Each structure stands twice: as C-alpha cells, then as structure tokens.
Amino acid sequence: MHAWLCENPVGVDALTWKELPTPTPGPGQVLIEIRAASLNFPDLLIVQNKYQMKSTR
C-alpha cells in the first residue's frame, strides 16, 4: 500500500510518499481497499503548523 507520511510537521517538504506493508485485519475486522484519496489545502496547512484551531476556552 502507498501512503503520504508526515513524520515531522515542518512544512510541505516533510511529506514523503512511501510503500507500506498492507495491514492484516484482526478477528471481527475487515480490510477495505481505497483506490483514490486526496490531500487538500487544510492538510497542507496542518503540516506547516498554520492551520487555525478553535480555542478550547
């Protein structure tokens, strides 16, 4: 399986495209094949630490 990973959120350059082992479902679980997914603008803001979070107060 392929995945975009962000192991250290310092910017868009922190995203790496990696091949990972396909997970094995456990008892009572299923494995669903995802054929397409996307990275959106908020995802890029999160890895740049620029995404505005709501205050907890």
C-alpha positions in Angstrom: 0.0 0.0 0.0 1.1 3.6 -0.6 0.8 6.4 1.9 1.8 10.1 2.3 3.6 10.3 5.6 4.4 13.4 7.7 6.7 12.3 10.5 7.8 15.8 11.5 5.3 18.6 10.7 7.7 21.3 9.5 6.2 22.0 6.1 5.1 20.5 2.8 8.7 19.1 2.3 8.0 16.9 5.3 5.5 14.8 3.3 7.0 11.6 1.9 5.4 9.1 -0.4 6.1 5.6 0.9 5.3 2.0 0.3 4.0 0.4 3.5 3.0 -3.2 4.2 -0.7 -4.0 3.7 -2.3 -4.3 7.1 -3.8 -7.6 8.1 -7.3 -7.4 9.7 -7.8 -9.0 13.1 -10.8 -11.0 14.2 -14.1 -9.2 13.6 -12.4 -6.6 11.3 -12.4 -6.1 7.6 -9.8 -4.6 5.2 -11.2 -2.0 2.7 -9.4 -1.2 -0.5 -9.1 2.5 -1.1 -8.3 3.3 -4.8 -8.1 7.1 -4.5 -7.7 9.7 -1.8 -6.6 13.3 -1.8 -4.6 15.9 0.1 -6.5 19.1 0.5 -5.5 22.6 1.3 -6.2 22.2 5.1 -4.0 19.1 5.1 -1.1 21.2 3.8 -1.8 23.9 6.4 -1.6 21.3 9.2 1.8 20.1 8.1 3.0 23.7 8.0 1.6 24.3 11.5 -0.5 27.1 10.1 -4.0 25.6 10.5 -6.1 27.7 12.9 -7.5 25.5 15.6 -10.5 26.6 17.6 -9.7 27.8 21.1 -10.5 25.3 23.9 -11.8 28.1 26.1 
